[in-house]
Amino acid sequence: QVELEESGGGSVQAGGSLRLSCEVSGKIFSIDKMGWYRQGPQNGRELVADMASGGRTHYEDSVKGRFTISRDNAKNMVYLQMNSLKPEDTAVYYCNALLFISEGERDPWDYWGQGIQVTVSS
């Protein structure tokens, strides 16, 4: 059974930093893209950042220069370093992974973590 587990959330004052971690557990063949999404109190779920298996990254405009996504492919983990946090970054952050469970699959499976709260106070 494949699971994604996030850690590292919490509360911080504006200007502070947090580092989110997400581990993919279970028997898998490979991971394609990993990323972080967030959902604020009044917003839909939005992409924050993602990283393809080859290392190409994509960031939502409001986090560029402040957040950095990274992966440890050997450990099946993805991280999100969040610096210069702002109150508007307050949200539940979700880890996402597009992965292949078995060799030869054409399309990846889409897995989500349960979400972790990040609260930034002014």
C-alpha positions as CSV (number, residue, x, y, z in Angstrom):
1,Q,0.0,0.0,0.0
2,V,1.4,3.3,-1.1
3,E,1.2,6.2,1.4
4,L,2.5,9.8,1.5
5,E,3.3,11.3,4.9
6,E,4.0,14.9,5.4
7,S,5.8,16.4,8.4
8,G,7.3,19.7,9.4
9,G,4.3,22.0,9.5
10,G,3.4,24.3,12.4
11,S,3.1,27.9,13.3
12,V,5.6,30.7,12.7
13,Q,5.7,34.5,12.6
14,A,5.9,36.4,9.4
15,G,9.5,36.4,8.1
16,G,10.2,33.0,9.6
17,S,11.0,29.7,7.9
18,L,9.6,26.1,7.9
19,R,10.7,23.0,6.1
20,L,8.1,20.5,5.0
21,S,9.1,16.9,4.3
22,C,7.1,14.1,2.6
23,E,8.0,10.5,2.4
24,V,6.5,8.0,-0.1
25,S,6.3,4.6,1.5
26,G,5.2,1.3,0.1
27,K,6.3,-0.9,-2.8
28,I,6.7,1.2,-6.0
29,F,8.7,1.1,-9.2
30,S,9.5,4.7,-9.7
31,I,8.3,8.3,-9.0
32,D,7.8,10.7,-11.8
33,K,6.8,14.1,-10.5
34,M,6.6,15.2,-6.8
35,G,5.1,18.4,-5.6
36,W,3.4,20.5,-3.0
37,Y,0.0,22.0,-3.2
38,R,-1.9,24.2,-0.7
39,Q,-5.4,25.1,0.2
40,G,-6.0,28.3,2.2
41,P,-9.2,29.1,4.2
42,Q,-10.9,30.8,1.3
43,N,-9.1,29.3,-1.7
44,G,-9.1,26.2,-3.8
45,R,-6.2,23.8,-3.9
46,E,-3.3,25.4,-5.8
47,L,0.1,24.2,-6.9
48,V,3.0,25.6,-4.9
49,A,5.9,23.9,-6.5
50,D,6.8,20.6,-8.2
51,M,9.8,18.8,-9.4
52,A,10.0,16.3,-12.2
53,S,12.2,13.2,-11.9
54,G,14.9,14.9,-14.1
55,G,15.1,17.8,-11.8
56,R,13.0,20.4,-13.6
57,T,11.1,22.6,-11.2
58,H,8.0,24.8,-11.4
59,Y,6.9,27.4,-8.8
60,E,3.8,29.4,-8.3
61,D,4.6,33.0,-8.8
62,S,3.9,34.2,-5.3
63,V,6.5,31.8,-3.8
64,K,9.3,32.3,-6.3
65,G,12.5,33.3,-4.5
66,R,11.2,32.3,-1.1
67,F,10.4,28.6,-1.4
68,T,12.7,25.8,-2.7
69,I,11.6,22.3,-3.6
70,S,14.1,19.5,-3.5
71,R,14.0,15.7,-3.7
72,D,16.0,12.8,-2.4
73,N,15.2,10.1,-4.9
74,A,17.1,7.4,-2.9
75,K,14.8,8.0,0.0
76,N,11.6,8.7,-2.0
77,M,11.3,12.0,-0.3
78,V,10.4,15.6,-1.3
79,Y,11.0,18.7,0.7
80,L,9.8,22.3,0.6
81,Q,12.0,24.9,2.2
82,M,9.9,27.9,3.0
83,N,11.6,31.2,3.8
84,S,10.3,34.7,4.3
85,L,6.9,33.3,5.2
86,K,3.9,35.6,4.9
87,P,0.5,35.4,6.5
88,E,-1.0,34.7,3.1
89,D,1.1,31.5,3.0
90,T,-1.2,30.1,5.7
91,A,-2.8,27.0,4.4
92,V,-3.0,23.2,4.5
93,Y,-0.1,21.9,2.5
94,Y,-0.4,18.7,0.6
95,C,2.3,16.4,-0.8
96,N,1.6,14.9,-4.2
97,A,3.3,12.2,-6.2
98,L,2.9,10.8,-9.7
99,L,4.3,7.4,-9.5
100,F,4.5,4.0,-11.1
101,I,3.8,1.0,-9.0
102,S,4.9,-1.6,-11.5
103,E,7.3,-1.6,-14.4
104,G,5.6,-1.2,-17.8
105,E,2.7,0.9,-16.6
106,R,1.8,3.5,-19.2
107,D,0.3,6.2,-16.9
108,P,1.4,7.1,-13.4
109,W,-0.8,6.9,-10.4
110,D,-1.7,10.1,-8.5
111,Y,-1.2,9.9,-4.8
112,W,-1.8,12.6,-2.1
113,G,-0.8,13.0,1.5
114,Q,-3.3,13.9,4.2
115,G,-2.1,17.5,4.4
116,I,-0.3,19.5,7.1
117,Q,-1.1,22.8,8.5
118,V,1.1,25.9,8.1
119,T,0.1,29.0,10.0
120,V,1.9,32.3,9.6
121,S,1.0,35.1,12.0
122,S,1.7,38.8,11.4
